[in-house]
Amino acid sequence: MERMQPLTDALFYVLLALREPKHGYGIIQEVEQLTGGRLTLGAGTLYGALKTLEERGWISLYSQQNDSRKKKEYLITEQGRCAFLAECGRLREMLENSRLMEEAGQ
């Protein structure tokens, strides 16, 4: 079985934000709110992340407005949810293992 590469912060938080349909600006706002302002996605980072996630099949187009701005909403797919949960498991393991250092008084 192929091991998944760790997700970048941007990919992780975009997947988390897309548990409900959202457009780009809504994703940017939620990521900033979830991280307390630590992570602010610029347009280039966001649209690069959306393209990557769409190519992997982890998100899909949910709806598109056909006005002049063509606002698109995206939603996480089942495959994306599995990848997200796998990453959560990896992060949980790292956190649990870091406690060994704390317990050793290091």
PELINMO-V140510 format. One record per backbone hydrogen bond with DSSP energy under -0.5 kcal/mol. NH is the residue of the N-H (numbers start at 1). CO is the residue of the C=O. E is the energy in kcal/mol with one decimal. If there is no record, write none. Layout:
nh->NH co->CO e->E
nh->NH co->CO e->E
//
This chain:
nh->12 co->8 e->-2.6
nh->13 co->9 e->-2.7
nh->14 co->10 e->-2.2
nh->15 co->11 e->-2.3
nh->16 co->12 e->-2.2
nh->17 co->13 e->-2.4
nh->18 co->14 e->-1.6
nh->19 co->16 e->-1.2
nh->20 co->17 e->-0.9
nh->22 co->74 e->-1.8
nh->24 co->72 e->-0.5
nh->27 co->23 e->-2.0
nh->28 co->24 e->-2.4
nh->29 co->25 e->-2.4
nh->30 co->26 e->-2.3
nh->31 co->27 e->-2.7
nh->32 co->28 e->-2.1
nh->33 co->29 e->-2.2
nh->34 co->30 e->-3.2
nh->35 co->31 e->-2.0
nh->36 co->33 e->-1.2
nh->37 co->32 e->-2.6
nh->38 co->35 e->-1.7
nh->40 co->38 e->-0.5
nh->41 co->39 e->-0.5
nh->46 co->42 e->-2.8
nh->47 co->43 e->-2.8
nh->48 co->44 e->-1.8
nh->49 co->45 e->-2.4
nh->50 co->46 e->-2.8
nh->51 co->47 e->-1.9
nh->52 co->48 e->-2.3
nh->53 co->49 e->-2.9
nh->54 co->50 e->-2.4
nh->55 co->51 e->-2.5
nh->56 co->52 e->-1.9
nh->57 co->53 e->-0.6
nh->57 co->54 e->-0.9
nh->58 co->53 e->-2.5
nh->59 co->53 e->-0.9
nh->60 co->75 e->-2.4
nh->62 co->73 e->-3.6
nh->63 co->73 e->-1.4
nh->65 co->71 e->-2.8
nh->70 co->67 e->-0.7
nh->73 co->63 e->-3.0
nh->74 co->22 e->-3.0
nh->75 co->60 e->-2.0
nh->76 co->18 e->-2.6
nh->77 co->58 e->-2.4
nh->81 co->77 e->-2.4
nh->82 co->78 e->-2.2
nh->83 co->79 e->-2.1
nh->84 co->80 e->-2.6
nh->85 co->81 e->-2.6
nh->86 co->82 e->-2.2
nh->87 co->83 e->-2.1
nh->88 co->84 e->-2.2
nh->89 co->85 e->-2.1
nh->90 co->86 e->-2.1
nh->91 co->87 e->-2.6
nh->92 co->88 e->-2.5
nh->93 co->89 e->-2.2
nh->94 co->90 e->-2.0
nh->95 co->91 e->-2.3
nh->96 co->92 e->-2.7
nh->97 co->93 e->-2.6
nh->98 co->94 e->-1.9
nh->99 co->95 e->-0.9
nh->99 co->96 e->-0.6
nh->100 co->97 e->-1.3
nh->101 co->97 e->-0.5
nh->101 co->98 e->-0.8
nh->102 co->98 e->-1.4
nh->103 co->99 e->-3.1
nh->104 co->100 e->-1.5
nh->105 co->102 e->-1.5
nh->106 co->101 e->-2.3
//
